[in-house]
Amino acid sequence: MRYAHQVQSLTLTDKLRLLDELKALVSQPVEVEGDEEIISPQEIAQSDAAWQDYLTGRDLGVSSKELKRNLF
């Protein structure tokens, strides 16, 4: 957490500039290693939210029967 102390010591103007820079970094699309596919930050956030829903039991996923039905 040493970075938190460094950030707290910045002026308000510098904090806002840092925030803008971090937002720009987080908003950049991500290229999947070994593939030409580009995944947007929105898709990553949706995927993470769905995974968290599954882990917490809010989304039970699909059964193998339902998955087979959807695939065929």
VENUR-V516587 format. One record per backbone hydrogen bond with DSSP energy under -0.5 kcal/mol. NH is the residue of the N-H (numbers start at 0). CO is the residue of the C=O. Records with the same first field share a line. If there is no record, write none. Layout:
NH->CO  CO
This chain:
4->0
5->1
6->2
7->3
8->4
9->6
14->10
15->11
16->12
17->13
18->14
19->15
20->16
21->17
22->18
23->19
24->20
25->21
26->22
27->24
29->38
31->36
34->31
38->29
39->37
43->39
44->40
45->41
46->42
47->43
48->44
49->45
50->46
51->47
52->48
53->49
54->50
55->51
56->52  53
57->52
58->52
66->62
67->63
68->64
69->65
70->66
71->67
